[in-house]
Amino acid sequence: MKARIKWVEDAMFLGESGSGHSVIMDGPPENGGRNMGIRPMEMLLIGMGGCASFDVVHILKKSRNNVSDCEAELLAERTDTDPKIFKKIHIHFVVKGEGLTEKAVARAVSLSAEKYCSASIMLGKTAEITHDFEIIES
């Protein structure tokens, strides 16, 4: 896996993935930025949410559950002193589908958290990560 980060100006950087995608990162005005892009730590949190969501949907589909939508809402707390790492992260999954059971969704969330989500497992080395979910019948 590769990535390239190029300084654009002030506190703005262009991140380029090895798969050919780009994203602008920028800081707040108080840190010399213009607030024109996502913050790097927000990117890390979004990456974790994307990784966990991918797992949950994949596990549900693989076990033949009729899932039609999945959203992950993340709430994180960081330490007050540098380095301001994540100390707590909570993921709330909102899973929609037909006939989804608590057991099936709980299993998917648990497998993601404990076995498959590389980002969650890595961040879990320094942060307390919790999960919950709700099911919406569609």
N, C-alpha and C positions, 0 to 999 in steps of 0.2 A: 504494500500500500504506500502511495506517495501523496504528498501535498506540497504546494508552493504558496508562500505568503509574500506578497509584494507591497511595499509601502507606497501609498499613493500620494498623500500629503497630510500634514498635521497629525491627527490621530486616526487617519483612515488607512485601511489595508484591504487589499484584494486577496481573497483566499481562492486558490484553484485546486480542485481535487484531481487525483490521478485518473479519474474516469471522465474528466473533461468538463466539469461543472464549476461555476464561479459564484462567489458570494462577497458582498461588501461588508466589512466590519468597520465600525467607527465608534469613537468615544463620545462622552457627553461634553458640552461646552466647557465645563469646569476643568476638564482634563485636556483641553486643546482640540476637541473634536467639534463636529458640526451636527452630531446626532442624525447622520444620514445612513446608518447601517446598524445591524445587530451588534451587540457587545460580544466579545469572545466567550465570556462565561455563560451568557445566554445561549450561545451556540452549543456549548458543551451540554447544557441542560436539555436543549431541543434534541440533540443527538441521542441522549439517553432515552428521552421520551419516544423518539422514532424507533430506536432499537427495541425497546420493550413492546411498543405497539405492533411492530412487525411480527415479533414472536407470538404475541397473544392471538393476532389474526391468523397467522400461519398454523398454530397449534389447533385452534378451533376449526379451521377449514380442513386440516389434515384428519381430524377426528370426525369429519362429516357433519359438523354443526352448521346451521344456516345463519351465518353472520353477515350482516349487510352494512355495518358501519362500526367504527371504533374511534373514539377520541380519548386522548390521555391529557389530563389537566395536571400540571406539575406545580408544586409549591416548594420553594427551596429557601433555606436559611443559610447565610454565610457567617463565618467568624468575623469578629469586629477588627481583628488585627491582621497585619500582613503575615504570611500570604492569606488572603481572605477566601479560604477554601469553603466548599459546601460542608456544613455540619449536619443538616437534616434535609432530606428530600422526601416529599410525599407525592405519590402518583395515584390519581383517581381516574380509573378507566370507566368510560361510558360506552357500553357495548350494546349494539342494536342487532336484532335478528328475530327469526321465527323459531319458537320452541327452545330457546337457549335455557339451560338449567344453571342454577347456582353452582352445582358441582363441576360442570364443564368449564365455566368461566373461571372459577376459583383454581381449578387445575391448570388452566392456561396461564393465569397470572403467576401462580406459584412456580411453574416450570420455567417461565421467563426469568423470574427473579432469582431462582436458585441454581439454574443450570445453563440457560441459553443466552441471556442478555449480557454480552461482554461489557457494555458500557455500565450497566447497573452494578454488575459484580465488581468492576474496577473501582467505580466511585464508592461502592459500599465498603471499601477498605478504609475510607476516612470519614464517610458520612453515614448517619443512621437513615436507612431507606425503608419507608413503609408504603404499603399499597392498600387500596380498597377498590371496589367497583360497584357499578349499578348496571342492571340489565333493563333495556327498554324493548318491549315487544313491538316488532314492526309488521 
